[in-house]
Amino acid sequence: AEIRAPQGTLAGVSGFQVHFSSQDIYTPGDIADALVAMNPAALATNLGDGTWVLPDNTLSPPLAVGVYDVAVDATDLAGNVSHDATLNELTILPPPEITVSPTSGLVTTEAGQTATFTIGLTGQPVADVTIGLSSSDPTEGAVAPATLTFTAATWNTAQTVTVTGLDDLQVDGNVAYTIVTAAAVSTDPNYSNLNPGDVSVTNQDDDTAGITVNPTSGLVTTEAGGTATFTVQLNTEPAADVTIGLSSNDTTEGTVAPTALTFTSGNWNTKAMVLKLQRRAHRADDPLPRGQVDVLEPRQRHDGI
């Protein structure tokens, strides 16, 4: 059995002769002065505009990326020779790639400042190319869109990705995270499973540890048992429980309840912590004149604050 490409055959255009026999096969060309056997898979394709496309791996050994001069000699069956030489005739292109720019140095902030980068293709795909995007730490930064799709019509336009910093309400300093670019999904074998580089981002912290007491003055109690209240609240979420002790500097004038407050990551921003001050009856040996009350100051302990 034989498969031979008749003279003038173009890949994807012409058919091939196929013969099966139990004896010798004679096909057109067997008795010609010269027989050229060609691998049909390696045939050049004429695009009709003077451009010819060679299949992959046609040249052996492969040529490096660049532009080459081409010289062609052709001889017909009568022995006539034709010669053609053209400068810059052949261009060897690099393999397709997915480009990401930049891949580092991006900065977001907990105040919502954004940063951007772009993703593009270096060559036209024969099928859609989809790339997934995600944040390695969704408490620090979010990425949009979640996927990018390049088509044969839009491949040469880079697409922009936006990263937005998020506020975690913790005093955790500047935190590094990564925008993860997933391997490409495509039926184009040149792009399928190509994994572009990830992008490094830093989210700048805007939180400062602190304790808010309100009010800090103007409270009035009475010796008849009148009370006053104030609230205590943490300014930021703690990484561990925070306990604040409370006491009166003069228990003959007033007491405080409770004597300690504990804040956790679950109640740190709750303002419902109410402290009661109750003034005792005035005694003749009180160091302060009747009607005057010392301000009660809480002992605060929150990571050195």
Disulfide bonds with the S-S distance in Angstrom:
none
